[in-house]
Amino acid sequence: MTTAAEDTERVRRIFVDHVAKPRQTLLHGQTWGAMVATRAAEMYPKAWDEILLTSGVVAGPAAYDFRLDLRVLYRHLCNNHPRPTEASYPLWMGLPPGASLTQTDVAARADECLGVRRPAAQRTPEQARRLRTITDVIRIPENSVIGHLNWGTFTLQDVVQRRTEGMSPFGNENVRYSGSPDDAALNAAVLRYRADPRALTRFAADTDHRGNFKVPVLATHGINDSTVFVEGQDTFCQRMQNAGNGARLVQTFVDPPEHSYLGDAIYPPLFEALLRWVEHDEKPAPQGFAQRCLALQPAVAVECRYLLDFQLKPLSSRIPAR
């Protein structure tokens, strides 16, 4: 993330040097790009006038932890990733160096064990039981299992091989899993790993932030996002408050049909509010976004899915704390 933040600053400087110096510069990060944006904002605090984070990974390295949880649970239930006939390796590694497994292979193995790519009526009772255990313990919907299993394979591999020099920043040594038919048996059976403190430090240095943002920040997230959990917004809020910047943050929540892009009607009120906040010192109120969305998009009012009564929970309610 640090190199991506540096690239973002290079692009900004190229524009200033060769096109024009803008009146305002808004830094927008979406999904994993929000992690880049938080790094760029802290590394280059004078470069940006305001920050917009949508569907963002804003909780730091903790956002990755549950993918190790998924791997150890899947290994316990399915034992086909890796198969008993394949070389064993610690699951925090994602895959060992030189492995030839593909995303298609991972999806096929998941379907073999869980029946996840077929209608529920076509799954065996054992497949249905395993799939239900995964969705209840990891707290993800069925249609996101393959995606997260792939991220728990190839993203972890990328982190360990390219960011932490083969050391593990991921661990589940003291995690207590819940939601299965027999939690005691599950916790006794799953593989356990201890994170390497040196790897944790390296990974945090590359991806984490301290909430030290000195400009207005607007964060918007879908409440049913099964790729980047909305509960990470609680961690983000706590970070900014602890840094003395809580007053610079406004959070809004929406109900989009999918992760990442929130819908055509959602973005104009966000950009408009940020510009007004900086230019006229008018901090937006959460309820104003829905009203402004309706005013800007009356023909598609159904797309103005801002939610005013959503109650945000801690990230630990979704991903067990380490």
C-alpha positions in Angstrom: 0.0 0.0 0.0 2.9 2.3 0.7 4.2 2.1 -2.9 0.6 2.7 -4.2 0.4 5.8 -2.0 3.7 7.0 -3.4 2.4 6.4 -7.0 -0.7 8.4 -6.1 1.4 11.3 -5.0 3.5 11.1 -8.1 0.4 11.4 -10.3 -0.8 14.4 -8.3 2.6 16.1 -8.7 2.6 15.4 -12.5 -0.8 17.1 -12.8 0.3 20.1 -10.8 3.6 20.5 -12.7 2.3 20.0 -16.2 -1.4 20.9 -16.2 -2.5 23.3 -13.4 -2.6 23.7 -9.7 -6.2 22.9 -8.7 -8.2 24.9 -6.2 -9.0 21.8 -4.3 -7.7 18.2 -4.4 -10.0 15.5 -3.2 -8.5 12.1 -2.4 -11.0 9.3 -3.1 -10.3 5.7 -2.2 -12.8 2.8 -2.9 -12.6 -0.7 -1.5 -8.9 -1.7 -1.2 -8.1 1.7 -2.7 -9.3 3.2 0.6 -6.4 1.6 2.3 -4.1 3.2 -0.2 -5.9 6.6 0.4 -5.4 6.4 4.2 -1.7 5.7 3.6 -1.4 8.6 1.1 -3.2 11.0 3.4 -0.9 10.4 6.3 2.3 10.2 4.2 1.5 13.5 2.3 -0.8 15.5 4.6 -0.4 18.7 2.7 -1.4 17.2 -0.6 -5.1 16.8 0.0 -7.9 19.1 0.9 -10.5 16.4 1.7 -10.9 12.6 1.7 -13.7 10.4 0.5 -13.6 6.7 1.4 -16.3 4.4 -0.1 -16.7 0.7 0.6 -13.3 1.0 2.2 -10.8 -1.3 3.9 -10.2 1.1 6.7 -9.6 -1.2 9.7 -6.0 -1.9 8.9 -4.5 -5.5 9.0 -7.4 -6.8 11.1 -9.5 -6.8 7.9 -7.3 -9.7 6.7 -7.5 -11.9 9.7 -10.8 -13.7 9.0 -9.4 -15.2 5.8 -7.0 -17.3 7.9 -10.0 -18.2 10.0 -11.8 -19.4 6.8 -8.7 -21.4 5.7 -8.4 -23.3 9.0 -12.1 -23.9 9.2 -12.3 -25.1 5.6 -9.3 -27.4 6.1 -11.0 -28.9 9.1 -14.3 -29.5 7.3 -13.0 -30.4 3.8 -9.4 -31.4 3.9 -8.9 -30.8 0.2 -7.0 -27.5 0.2 -4.4 -28.9 0.4 -5.4 -32.5 -0.2 -3.8 -35.2 1.9 -1.8 -36.3 -1.1 -0.3 -32.8 -1.6 2.6 -31.3 0.3 1.5 -29.8 3.6 2.3 -26.1 4.4 1.1 -23.6 7.1 -2.2 -22.1 6.0 -1.1 -18.6 6.8 1.2 -18.9 3.8 -1.8 -19.0 1.4 0.1 -21.2 -0.9 3.8 -22.3 -0.9 6.2 -20.8 -3.3 6.0 -22.4 -6.8 2.5 -23.8 -6.3 0.5 -24.1 -9.5 -3.0 -24.1 -8.0 -5.4 -21.6 -9.7 -8.5 -19.8 -8.7 -10.5 -22.2 -10.9 -9.0 -25.1 -8.9 -9.9 -23.5 -5.6 -13.5 -23.0 -6.8 -13.7 -26.6 -8.0 -12.5 -27.9 -4.6 -14.9 -25.7 -2.7 -17.8 -27.0 -4.9 -16.6 -30.6 -4.4 -16.8 -30.2 -0.6 -19.6 -27.7 -0.1 -21.7 -27.9 -3.2 -21.5 -24.1 -3.2 -21.9 -23.6 -7.0 -25.1 -25.7 -7.2 -28.6 -25.1 -6.0 -29.3 -26.0 -2.4 -31.6 -28.9 -3.4 -28.7 -30.5 -5.2 -26.3 -30.5 -2.3 -25.8 -33.6 -0.2 -26.7 -33.4 3.5 -23.0 -33.4 4.3 -22.2 -30.6 1.9 -25.1 -28.5 3.2 -23.9 -29.1 6.8 -20.3 -28.0 6.0 -21.5 -25.0 4.1 -23.8 -23.9 6.9 -21.0 -24.2 9.4 -18.7 -22.0 7.4 -21.4 -19.3 6.8 -22.4 -19.3 10.5 -18.9 -19.3 12.0 -17.2 -16.9 9.5 -20.4 -14.8 9.1 -20.4 -14.6 5.3 -23.1 -15.5 2.8 -22.9 -18.6 0.7 -22.2 -16.6 -2.5 -19.0 -15.1 -1.1 -17.4 -18.3 0.2 -15.4 -19.0 -3.0 -14.2 -15.3 -3.3 -13.0 -15.3 0.3 -11.4 -18.7 -0.1 -9.5 -17.4 -3.1 -8.4 -14.2 -1.2 -7.4 -16.5 1.7 -5.2 -18.4 -0.7 -3.7 -15.9 -3.2 -3.9 -12.6 -1.1 -2.2 -14.3 1.9 0.4 -15.7 -0.5 1.1 -12.3 -1.9 1.4 -10.7 1.5 3.7 -13.3 3.0 5.9 -13.7 -0.1 6.1 -10.0 -1.1 5.5 -8.0 2.0 6.8 -9.9 5.1 9.7 -11.9 3.7 8.1 -15.3 4.3 7.1 -14.5 7.9 3.5 -14.7 9.0 1.5 -11.6 10.1 -1.5 -13.8 10.5 -2.4 -15.9 13.6 -5.3 -17.5 15.4 -3.6 -18.8 18.4 -6.2 -17.6 20.9 -9.2 -17.2 18.7 -12.4 -18.9 20.0 -14.7 -19.7 17.1 -18.5 -19.9 17.6 -21.6 -20.6 15.6 -21.0 -24.3 14.7 -23.0 -27.3 15.9 -20.2 -28.1 18.4 -17.9 -25.2 19.1 -15.9 -27.0 21.7 -15.0 -29.8 19.2 -14.3 -27.2 16.5 -12.0 -25.1 18.6 -10.1 -28.3 19.6 -9.7 -29.5 16.0 -8.7 -26.5 13.9 -5.1 -25.7 13.2 -3.6 -22.9 15.3 -0.9 -20.5 14.3 1.0 -17.7 16.1 1.7 -14.5 14.2 5.3 -13.4 14.0 5.7 -10.0 15.7 8.3 -8.9 13.1 5.8 -9.7 10.3 3.0 -7.9 12.1 5.2 -4.8 12.3 6.2 -5.0 8.6 2.6 -5.5 7.5 1.2 -2.7 9.6 3.9 -0.3 8.4 2.8 -1.0 4.8 -1.0 -1.0 5.3 -2.1 0.6 8.6 -3.0 4.1 9.5 -3.3 6.0 12.8 -6.4 8.1 12.0 -4.1 11.1 11.8 -6.0 13.0 9.1 -6.0 16.8 9.3 -8.7 17.4 6.6 -12.4 16.5 6.4 -13.1 12.8 5.9 -16.3 11.4 4.6 -16.7 7.6 4.7 -19.6 5.7 3.2 -20.2 2.0 3.4 -22.8 -0.6 2.5 -24.3 -2.3 5.5 -24.5 -5.7 3.9 -21.1 -5.7 2.2 -19.8 -9.2 2.4 -16.4 -8.4 0.9 -15.3 -5.6 3.2 -17.3 -5.7 6.4 -19.1 -2.5 7.5 -18.0 -3.1 11.1 -14.5 -1.9 10.0 -16.0 1.6 10.1 -16.2 1.3 13.9 -12.4 0.7 14.0 -11.9 3.7 11.7 -14.0 6.0 13.8 -12.2 4.9 17.0 -8.8 5.5 15.3 -9.8 9.1 14.3 -11.2 9.8 17.7 -8.1 8.5 19.5 -6.0 10.8 17.2 -8.1 13.8 18.2 -9.6 14.0 14.7 -13.1 12.7 15.5 -14.7 16.0 14.5 -13.2 15.7 11.1 -15.1 12.5 10.3 -18.7 12.0 8.9 -19.9 8.5 8.3 -22.9 7.5 6.2 -24.3 4.1 5.5 -26.2 2.8 2.5 -27.9 -0.3 1.3 -26.4 -1.1 -2.2 -26.9 -4.3 -4.1 -23.2 -5.2 -4.2 -19.8 -4.4 -2.9 -17.7 -1.6 -4.2 -19.7 0.6 -6.5 -22.6 2.0 -4.6 -24.8 3.3 -7.4 -25.1 6.4 -9.6 -27.3 8.3 -7.2 -25.0 7.9 -4.1 -21.9 9.7 -5.2 -23.0 13.2 -6.2 -24.2 14.2 -2.7 -20.9 12.9 -1.2 -18.7 15.0 -3.5 -20.9 18.0 -3.2 -20.9 17.8 0.6 -17.2 17.5 0.8 -16.6 20.6 -1.4 -19.0 22.6 0.7 -17.4 21.5 3.9 -14.0 22.7 2.7 -15.1 25.8 0.9 -17.7 27.1 3.3 -16.9 25.2 6.6 -20.3 23.5 6.5 -19.9 20.1 8.0 -22.6 17.8 6.6 -25.2 16.0 8.7 -25.8 12.4 7.9 -29.5 13.0 7.3 -28.8 15.6 4.7 -27.3 13.1 2.2 -30.6 11.3 1.6 -32.5 14.5 1.2 -29.9 15.9 -1.3 -29.8 12.6 -3.2 -33.6 12.8 -3.7 -33.3 16.4 -4.8 -30.5 15.6 -7.3 -32.0 12.3 -8.6 -35.8 12.6 -8.3 -36.4 10.2 -11.3 -34.5 7.4 -9.6 -35.4 8.1 -5.9 -35.3 4.3 -5.3 -31.5 4.4 -5.7 -31.1 6.9 -2.8 -30.5 4.2 -0.3 -29.0 6.2 2.5 -29.8 4.7 5.9 -30.2 7.0 9.0 -31.0 4.4 11.7 -28.2 1.9 11.2 -26.4 1.0 14.4 -22.7 0.2 13.8 -21.1 -2.6 15.8 -17.4 -3.3 16.6 -15.3 -5.2 14.2 -14.8 -7.9 16.9 -18.5 -8.7 16.5 -17.7 -9.9 13.0 -14.0 -11.0 13.1 -12.8 -12.5 16.4 -10.1 -10.3 18.0 -6.6 -11.5 18.1 
